[in-house]
Amino acid sequence: MFSPAEISKNYVTVAKTKTTTVWYKLLVLAVLAGAFIAFGGMVSTAASVGYSGAQASLIKGAVFPLGLMLVVVCGAELFTGNSLLVAPLINRDISVKGLLKNWGLVYVGNLVGGVLIAVLVVYSHAIDPAVIAAAANGKAALSFGDALLRGILCNMLVCLAVWATMATKSTVGKIVALYLPVFAFVACGLEHSVADMYYLSAGLMAGGYDAAFPSLTLGNSVLCLLAATIGNIIGGALIAVAYNAVFGKRNKQEAAKPESVENEEAKQEAAATSAVKEKSDE
C-alpha cells in the first residue's frame, strides 16, 4: 500500500513515460481507452432501459465503472486521467511539449475509439436507437455553463479514482479504489468528455436531427463536448495542483537527500585516501 506522498513521487515516473512514449503506441493505447469507456457507456445505457429517475441513475453508475476498470487494469491512455500531468509539469519533471503531445494524441485517439464503438453499437442494432438518441439529446441540451461545471466535478472524481488506484499493486484493490468515484460521477449525471465522445456520436447516428430529439444537432454536440473537455481539464488540474502543493516540494527534498549523502560519503572517502597517502609519503 502506497501513501499519498509515495503516490505523488511514483507518478513522476509514470508521467515521464506518458510524455516520452512513441507517438503511434500512445495513439493505439488512446484508441483502446476510448473504446473501453464507450463499453461502459454502452452497458450503462442497455442496463437502464425501462428505468427512470434515481433508479436509472443508480443502475448506470453501478455498471459504468467497467470502462475505467479496463483502462487501468488492461493498460490504456485516457485523456481525462492524464489531466494529472499538470503536477509534474509544475515541478518541471516533464515539458510543456511533452504534455501537449500526450494530450493531443490521446484526445484524438479517445475520439476515434469512442466513435468506432458507437458505429458498431448503432448499426448492429444492439440497443434501441431511440434510447441511444434520447441519452445523447439530454447531454446536447445542456447549456455551455452547465456542461462546463459538470465537467469540472466529473474529472475531480475521475482523477481521484485514478490517484487511488496507484495506492496499490493489487488488481482487486485497483478496481475497488476506482469504483465509487466513478459510480458517483455517473449517478450524479456529470460530464466526462471521453464518454461524451461515444454518447454524442452514437446519438447523432441513431437519431440526430429527428424532431423527437430537438437538441441533438451537430452544433450542440460539439459545444457540449468542448465544454466538458475544458471542465475536465480544470477539474483534473485542481486535483493535481492540490496534491502537488502538499507533496511536490517534499518529493524534491527527498530526491535530493540521496545525492547529498553520496556527496558527503565521497568527501569522506577522498579525505581518508588523502590521509593514507600523506602517511605513506612520510
C-alpha positions in Angstrom: 0.0 0.0 0.0 1.5 3.3 -1.1 0.9 6.5 0.9 -0.3 9.7 -0.9 3.3 11.1 -0.7 4.6 7.9 -2.3 1.9 8.0 -5.0 2.9 11.6 -5.8 6.6 10.6 -6.1 5.8 7.5 -8.2 3.6 9.5 -10.5 6.7 11.4 -11.7 8.0 8.2 -13.3 4.5 7.5 -14.8 4.3 11.0 -16.2 7.7 10.8 -17.9 6.7 7.5 -19.5 3.4 9.0 -20.7 5.2 12.0 -22.3 8.0 10.1 -23.9 6.2 7.1 -25.4 6.5 6.8 -29.2 3.5 8.6 -30.8 2.0 5.6 -32.5 2.0 3.5 -29.4 0.4 6.4 -27.5 -2.3 6.7 -30.2 -3.1 2.9 -30.1 -3.4 3.0 -26.4 -5.7 6.0 -26.6 -8.0 4.4 -29.2 -8.3 1.4 -26.8 -9.1 3.8 -23.9 -11.8 5.5 -26.0 -13.3 2.1 -26.8 -13.1 0.9 -23.2 -15.0 4.0 -21.9 -17.5 3.5 -24.7 -18.1 0.0 -23.5 -19.0 1.5 -20.1 -21.4 3.9 -21.8 -22.9 1.1 -23.9 -23.6 -1.2 -20.9 -25.0 1.6 -18.8 -27.5 2.6 -21.5 -28.5 -1.0 -22.1 -28.8 -1.8 -18.3 -31.0 1.2 -17.6 -33.6 0.6 -20.3 -37.1 0.6 -18.7 -36.0 2.6 -15.7 -36.1 6.3 -15.0 -35.1 8.9 -12.4 -33.0 7.8 -9.5 -33.3 4.1 -10.4 -31.8 4.7 -13.8 -29.0 6.9 -12.4 -28.0 4.3 -9.9 -28.0 1.5 -12.4 -25.9 3.5 -14.8 -23.5 4.3 -12.0 -23.3 0.7 -11.0 -22.1 -0.6 -14.3 -20.3 2.3 -16.0 -17.1 1.7 -13.9 -16.4 -1.2 -16.4 -14.8 1.4 -18.7 -12.2 2.8 -16.3 -11.5 -0.6 -14.9 -10.5 -1.8 -18.4 -8.3 1.3 -18.8 -6.5 0.8 -15.5 -6.2 -2.9 -15.5 -5.6 -3.6 -19.2 -3.5 -0.5 -19.7 -4.6 2.4 -21.9 -4.3 6.2 -22.3 -7.2 8.2 -21.1 -7.4 12.0 -21.7 -9.3 12.8 -18.5 -7.0 10.9 -16.2 -4.0 12.5 -17.9 -5.1 15.8 -16.6 -3.0 14.8 -13.6 0.1 15.5 -15.7 -0.2 19.2 -14.7 1.5 18.3 -11.4 4.8 17.0 -12.9 4.6 19.9 -15.3 4.6 22.4 -12.4 7.7 20.7 -11.0 9.4 20.7 -14.4 9.6 16.9 -14.4 8.0 17.0 -17.8 8.0 19.6 -20.6 5.1 21.6 -22.0 5.8 20.0 -25.3 5.6 16.5 -23.8 2.3 17.4 -22.1 0.7 18.8 -25.3 1.9 15.8 -27.3 0.3 13.4 -24.8 -3.0 15.4 -24.6 -3.3 15.9 -28.3 -2.6 12.3 -29.4 -4.7 10.8 -26.5 -7.7 13.1 -27.2 -7.7 12.2 -30.9 -7.2 8.5 -30.1 -10.0 8.5 -27.5 -12.3 10.1 -30.0 -11.5 7.5 -32.6 -12.1 4.7 -30.2 -15.4 6.2 -28.9 -16.8 6.8 -32.4 -15.7 3.3 -33.6 -17.8 1.6 -30.8 -20.7 4.0 -31.5 -20.7 2.8 -35.1 -20.7 -0.8 -34.1 -23.4 -0.3 -31.4 -25.8 1.7 -33.6 -25.5 -0.3 -36.8 -25.6 -3.6 -35.0 -29.0 -2.5 -33.5 -27.7 -3.9 -30.2 -29.6 -1.1 -28.4 -32.8 0.6 -29.4 -31.8 3.7 -31.5 -34.4 5.8 -29.7 -32.9 5.0 -26.3 -29.4 5.9 -27.6 -30.7 9.2 -29.1 -32.6 10.1 -26.0 -29.5 9.8 -23.8 -27.5 11.9 -26.2 -30.3 14.5 -26.5 -30.2 15.1 -22.8 -26.5 15.9 -23.0 -26.7 18.1 -26.1 -29.5 20.1 -24.4 -27.2 21.3 -21.6 -26.0 24.9 -21.6 -22.3 25.5 -22.1 -22.0 26.6 -18.4 -23.8 23.6 -17.0 -21.7 21.2 -19.1 -18.5 23.0 -18.1 -19.2 22.9 -14.3 -20.4 19.2 -14.6 -17.1 18.5 -16.4 -15.1 20.0 -13.5 -16.9 18.0 -10.9 -16.6 14.8 -13.0 -12.9 14.9 -13.6 -12.2 15.8 -10.0 -13.8 12.4 -9.2 -12.1 10.6 -12.1 -8.7 11.9 -11.2 -9.2 10.9 -7.6 -10.2 7.5 -8.8 -7.0 7.2 -10.9 -4.9 8.5 -8.0 -6.5 6.0 -5.6 -5.7 3.1 -8.0 -2.0 4.0 -7.7 -2.1 3.2 -3.9 -2.0 -0.5 -4.6 -0.5 -3.0 -7.0 -3.4 -5.4 -6.5 -5.8 -5.8 -9.4 -8.7 -6.2 -7.0 -7.5 -3.2 -5.0 -7.4 -1.0 -8.1 -11.0 -2.0 -9.0 -12.3 -1.3 -5.5 -10.5 2.0 -5.4 -11.9 3.4 -8.7 -15.4 2.0 -8.3 -17.1 4.5 -6.0 -15.7 7.7 -7.5 -16.8 6.6 -11.0 -20.2 5.4 -9.7 -20.6 8.9 -8.1 -20.0 10.9 -11.2 -22.3 8.8 -13.4 -25.1 8.6 -10.8 -25.0 12.4 -10.5 -25.1 13.0 -14.2 -21.7 14.7 -14.6 -19.9 15.2 -17.9 -17.0 13.0 -18.9 -15.6 14.2 -22.3 -14.4 10.8 -23.4 -17.8 9.2 -22.5 -19.5 12.0 -24.4 -17.5 11.2 -27.5 -19.3 7.9 -27.6 -22.8 9.1 -26.4 -23.0 12.1 -28.7 -21.6 10.4 -31.8 -23.9 7.4 -31.2 -26.9 9.7 -30.7 -26.2 11.6 -33.9 -26.1 8.4 -35.8 -29.1 6.9 -34.1 -31.5 9.9 -34.2 -29.7 13.2 -34.9 -31.9 16.0 -36.3 -35.0 14.0 -35.6 -38.0 16.1 -34.4 -38.3 13.8 -31.4 -34.8 14.9 -30.3 -34.7 18.7 -30.9 -31.4 19.4 -29.1 -29.5 16.6 -30.8 -27.6 18.5 -33.5 -24.0 18.5 -34.5 -23.6 22.1 -33.3 -25.0 21.4 -29.8 -23.0 18.2 -29.6 -19.7 20.0 -30.4 -20.4 22.7 -27.8 -21.3 20.1 -25.1 -18.1 18.2 -25.9 -16.0 21.4 -25.8 -17.5 22.5 -22.5 -17.0 19.0 -20.9 -13.4 18.9 -22.2 -12.5 22.3 -20.7 -14.2 21.4 -17.5 -12.4 18.1 -17.3 -9.0 19.8 -17.7 -9.9 22.3 -14.9 -11.2 19.6 -12.6 -8.2 17.3 -13.1 -5.8 20.3 -12.7 -7.4 21.2 -9.4 -6.6 17.7 -8.0 -3.1 17.8 -9.5 -2.3 21.2 -8.1 -3.7 20.4 -4.6 -1.6 17.2 -4.2 1.5 18.9 -5.7 1.1 21.7 -3.1 1.2 19.2 -0.3 3.7 16.7 -1.6 5.6 18.3 -4.5 8.3 20.1 -2.6 8.7 17.2 -0.2 9.4 14.9 -3.1 12.1 17.2 -4.4 13.7 17.3 -1.0 13.6 13.5 -0.7 15.1 13.2 -4.2 17.9 15.5 -3.2 18.8 13.5 0.0 20.5 10.6 -1.7 22.6 12.9 -3.7 23.7 14.9 -0.6 24.5 11.6 1.2 26.5 10.4 -1.8 28.5 13.7 -1.9 29.2 13.5 1.8 30.4 9.9 1.5 32.6 10.9 -1.5 34.2 13.7 0.6 34.9 11.4 3.5 36.4 8.8 1.2 38.6 11.4 -0.5 39.8 12.7 2.9 40.6 9.2 4.1 42.5 8.5 0.8 44.5 11.7 1.2 45.4 10.9 4.8 46.6 7.4 3.9 48.7 8.9 1.0 50.3 11.5 3.3 51.1 8.8 5.9 52.8 6.6 3.3 54.8 9.6 2.0 56.2 10.2 5.5 
